[in-house]
């Protein structure tokens, strides 16, 4: 459950990323093609026909305003594609004004040719007690997405969550459950619109949130955080031969100064890079609870060492860091 903390993050240069730049500057203000700061927090990513799509929480001074979408072909420059999932005008809707939409993730279903969005959904006036997932679908990656339902997957609590599609096109929901004390893995139905009934508990009583899953050389890697609200903490990593586990914890993948706060940020996603097999970008949010719309993004290249992975800090980096 999120609580308000003052984030004592490392100092950052309040500089914008120019539209024509060709480097990543973690933690700095990042502008879209119109010159406005990118507003896509707790993000998820989809690669579709050579274009990347970035979905995130659309935050304003009036709270959550739905799910935003941006597109890019090089990951440096992003076009604002507008609101992918808008809030409902129906006050009884689970995604009406005052409800909470967090950590949206989108995957494409080859059988139905639909884009499927899942997100953490909390109901108005209930804080984080509802602990549900929401599902929406669209015919195009940019939407508009049509909201279908909000529910507890397989009847279990679900808060911070992510989606993972394996090589065989089977999709999985990985989510913080049991009051954030234990992660659950749920196999999705073939159309990706609900859970299949097959699920497993992982990281039992380890108190984790902000999960991300990726696959490298046939093995599954996990990264997530401890549960300290908006306050950053050392991220946790793990490896397994099966997504169902058993998982072996590997410790904090961050290194050096500010590793104890993971550079003042929290995991959102791990992005495989198209055309660079085995190369990944760790993507985190540097939350600013006093102004969530001004929360920054921390993108860093993943490095592998023996059976674990590392996320070393860099003030500025480009594709030359990925071999």
C-alpha positions in Angstrom: 0.0 0.0 0.0 1.4 3.4 -0.9 2.0 5.9 1.8 3.3 9.5 1.5 7.0 9.8 2.1 9.4 12.6 1.3 11.8 11.0 -1.2 15.4 11.8 -0.3 16.7 11.0 -3.8 20.0 12.0 -5.2 20.2 15.4 -6.7 19.4 15.5 -10.4 20.0 18.1 -13.1 16.7 19.6 -14.0 17.4 19.6 -17.7 15.2 18.4 -20.6 16.1 15.8 -23.1 16.1 17.6 -26.5 13.9 16.1 -29.1 16.8 15.3 -31.4 19.0 13.7 -28.7 20.6 10.3 -29.1 21.3 9.4 -25.5 19.6 8.5 -22.2 20.0 10.7 -19.2 18.4 8.9 -16.2 16.4 11.0 -13.8 16.3 14.1 -16.0 13.1 15.7 -17.4 12.3 13.9 -20.6 10.3 15.8 -23.3 8.1 14.3 -25.9 7.9 15.5 -29.5 5.7 18.5 -28.6 8.1 19.7 -25.9 6.0 18.5 -23.0 7.3 16.2 -20.2 6.5 12.6 -20.9 3.7 11.6 -18.5 3.7 7.8 -18.4 4.5 6.5 -14.9 4.7 2.9 -13.7 5.1 2.1 -17.4 4.8 -0.9 -19.6 6.1 -1.3 -23.2 5.1 -3.1 -26.4 7.0 -3.5 -29.6 4.7 -3.7 -32.6 5.8 -3.7 -36.3 9.0 -1.9 -35.5 7.5 0.8 -33.2 7.8 0.8 -29.4 4.7 1.9 -27.4 5.1 3.2 -23.9 2.0 3.1 -21.6 1.8 4.7 -18.2 -0.2 6.3 -15.5 -1.4 9.7 -16.7 -0.9 11.9 -13.6 -2.0 15.5 -13.1 -2.6 17.7 -10.1 -6.1 16.3 -10.1 -4.9 12.7 -9.7 -4.9 9.8 -12.1 -6.4 10.6 -15.4 -6.2 7.2 -17.1 -3.5 5.6 -19.2 -1.3 7.5 -21.6 0.5 6.2 -24.7 3.6 7.3 -26.5 5.4 5.9 -29.6 9.0 5.7 -30.7 11.1 3.9 -33.2 14.5 4.6 -31.5 13.5 4.8 -27.8 15.1 8.3 -27.6 12.3 10.4 -29.2 8.7 9.9 -28.2 5.5 11.0 -29.8 2.5 11.6 -27.6 -0.3 9.4 -28.9 -2.9 10.7 -26.4 -4.9 8.9 -23.8 -5.1 5.1 -24.5 -7.6 4.3 -21.7 -9.7 7.3 -20.6 -11.6 7.5 -17.3 -15.2 6.6 -17.5 -17.9 9.3 -17.1 -20.0 6.7 -15.3 -19.6 7.3 -11.6 -20.3 3.7 -10.9 -17.6 2.5 -13.2 -14.4 0.9 -11.6 -12.4 3.3 -13.8 -14.4 6.4 -13.1 -12.9 9.6 -11.5 -11.5 8.9 -8.1 -10.6 5.3 -8.9 -6.9 4.2 -9.0 -5.2 2.9 -12.2 -1.6 1.9 -11.8 1.1 0.0 -13.7 -0.6 -0.6 -17.0 0.9 -3.3 -19.3 -0.2 -4.1 -22.8 0.4 -7.4 -24.8 -0.8 -8.5 -28.2 -2.8 -11.6 -28.7 -2.0 -13.4 -32.0 -5.2 -15.5 -32.0 -7.6 -12.6 -31.6 -5.5 -9.8 -33.1 -6.4 -7.7 -30.1 -4.2 -5.5 -27.9 -4.9 -6.4 -24.3 -4.2 -4.1 -21.4 -4.0 -5.1 -17.7 -3.6 -2.7 -14.8 -3.8 -2.5 -11.0 -7.2 -1.2 -10.2 -8.5 0.2 -6.9 -12.0 1.4 -6.3 -12.9 5.0 -5.3 -13.0 5.5 -1.5 -11.6 2.1 -0.7 -7.9 3.0 -0.6 -6.0 -0.1 -1.6 -8.5 -2.5 -0.1 -10.1 -3.7 -3.4 -6.8 -5.1 -4.7 -8.1 -5.9 -8.2 -6.9 -6.1 -11.8 -8.5 -4.3 -14.7 -8.6 -5.5 -18.3 -9.3 -3.5 -21.5 -8.9 -4.3 -25.2 -8.2 -2.4 -28.4 -7.8 -3.0 -32.1 -4.7 -0.7 -32.4 -1.8 -0.3 -30.0 -2.6 3.3 -29.4 -6.3 2.5 -28.6 -8.8 3.7 -27.6 -9.0 0.8 -25.2 -12.4 -0.5 -24.1 -12.7 -1.4 -20.5 -14.0 -4.9 -19.9 -13.9 -5.7 -16.2 -12.2 -5.4 -12.8 -11.7 -8.4 -10.7 -9.4 -10.4 -8.4 -7.5 -12.9 -10.5 -8.5 -16.4 -9.5 -10.2 -14.8 -6.5 -6.8 -13.5 -5.1 -5.7 -10.0 -4.2 -3.7 -8.2 -6.8 -1.8 -4.9 -6.4 1.5 -4.0 -8.2 1.6 -6.2 -11.3 3.3 -7.0 -14.6 2.6 -9.2 -17.6 5.1 -11.6 -19.3 4.6 -13.4 -22.6 6.8 -16.5 -23.0 8.3 -17.9 -26.3 5.3 -20.2 -26.7 2.9 -17.2 -26.6 1.6 -18.2 -23.1 1.0 -15.1 -21.0 1.4 -14.7 -17.3 0.3 -12.2 -14.7 2.8 -11.7 -11.9 1.3 -9.7 -9.0 1.7 -8.7 -5.4 -0.9 -10.5 -3.4 -1.8 -11.5 0.2 -1.5 -7.9 1.4 1.7 -7.6 -0.5 3.3 -10.4 1.5 3.6 -13.0 -1.4 3.8 -12.8 -5.1 1.5 -14.8 -7.3 2.0 -16.1 -10.9 -1.2 -16.6 -12.9 -1.4 -18.3 -16.3 -3.7 -16.2 -18.5 -6.4 -17.7 -20.7 -5.6 -18.2 -24.4 -7.3 -14.8 -25.3 -5.4 -13.0 -22.4 -8.6 -11.6 -21.1 -8.8 -13.5 -17.8 -6.8 -16.0 -15.7 -6.9 -19.7 -16.5 -7.2 -21.1 -13.0 -3.6 -22.2 -12.9 -1.5 -20.2 -10.4 1.3 -20.4 -7.9 2.7 -18.6 -4.9 6.3 -17.3 -5.2 8.5 -15.3 -2.8 6.2 -16.4 0.0 6.2 -13.9 2.9 9.0 -11.8 1.3 6.9 -8.6 1.1 7.6 -7.4 -2.5 6.0 -5.1 -5.1 6.8 -3.5 -8.4 7.6 -6.8 -10.2 9.2 -7.2 -13.6 10.1 -10.5 -15.4 12.4 -11.1 -18.4 14.0 -14.1 -20.0 17.7 -14.6 -20.9 19.3 -17.7 -22.3 16.3 -19.8 -21.4 16.2 -18.7 -17.7 13.7 -16.4 -16.1 14.8 -13.3 -14.2 12.8 -11.2 -11.7 13.4 -7.8 -10.3 11.1 -6.0 -7.8 11.2 -3.9 -4.6 10.5 -4.1 -1.0 7.3 -2.5 0.2 8.2 0.9 1.5 5.5 3.0 -0.1 6.9 5.9 -2.2 10.2 5.7 -0.4 12.9 4.0 -2.6 14.7 0.9 -1.4 17.3 -1.7 -2.6 15.6 -3.6 -5.4 15.7 -7.4 -5.3 16.5 -9.8 -8.1 16.1 -13.6 -8.6 16.5 -16.3 -11.2 14.6 -19.5 -12.0 14.5 -22.2 -14.6 10.7 -22.0 -14.7 8.4 -19.1 -14.2 6.6 -21.1 -11.5 9.9 -21.4 -9.5 11.6 -22.3 -7.4 13.2 -18.8 -7.5 16.7 -18.2 -6.2 17.2 -14.7 -4.9 20.3 -12.8 -6.1 20.3 -9.6 -4.1 20.3 -6.0 -5.2 21.3 -5.5 -8.8 22.2 -1.8 -8.3 25.8 -1.0 -7.7 27.9 1.7 -6.0 26.6 5.1 -4.7 22.9 5.2 -4.0 22.5 1.5 -4.6 20.7 1.3 -1.3 17.9 3.3 -2.9 18.4 1.9 -6.4 19.3 5.4 -7.5 16.2 6.8 -5.9 13.9 4.8 -8.0 11.6 1.7 -8.2 11.3 -0.9 -10.9 8.6 -0.5 -13.6 9.7 -2.8 -16.4 12.6 -4.5 -18.1 12.6 -3.9 -21.8 14.2 -6.3 -24.4 15.9 -4.3 -27.1 14.9 -5.2 -30.7 17.8 -6.1 -32.9 20.2 -6.6 -29.9 19.6 -10.2 -28.7 20.2 -10.6 -25.0 20.2 -6.8 -24.3 17.8 -5.3 -21.9 17.0 -1.9 -20.4 15.9 -1.6 -16.8 13.2 1.0 -16.4 12.4 2.6 -13.1 10.3 5.5 -11.7 11.8 8.1 -9.5 8.6 8.9 -7.6 8.0 12.5 -6.4 5.0 12.0 -4.1 4.5 15.7 -3.5 4.0 16.0 -7.3 3.5 12.6 -9.0 3.1 14.1 -12.4 6.7 15.3 -12.1 8.1 11.8 -11.2 11.1 11.1 -13.4 12.3 8.0 -15.3 15.5 6.1 -14.8 16.6 3.9 -17.7 19.8 1.9 -17.4 21.4 -1.0 -19.4 21.3 -4.4 -17.8 24.6 -6.3 -17.5 25.0 -10.0 -16.9 27.6 -11.5 -14.6 27.7 -15.2 -14.0 24.1 -16.2 -13.2 23.0 -12.8 -12.0 22.4 -9.4 -13.6 23.5 -6.0 -12.6 22.2 -2.4 -13.1 25.1 -0.1 -12.9 24.5 3.7 -12.8 25.4 6.0 -15.6 24.6 9.8 -15.9 24.4 9.5 -19.7 24.5 6.5 -22.0 23.7 5.4 -25.5 23.5 2.3 -27.7 27.3 1.9 -27.6 26.8 0.5 -24.1 24.8 -2.4 -25.6 26.9 -4.7 -27.7 
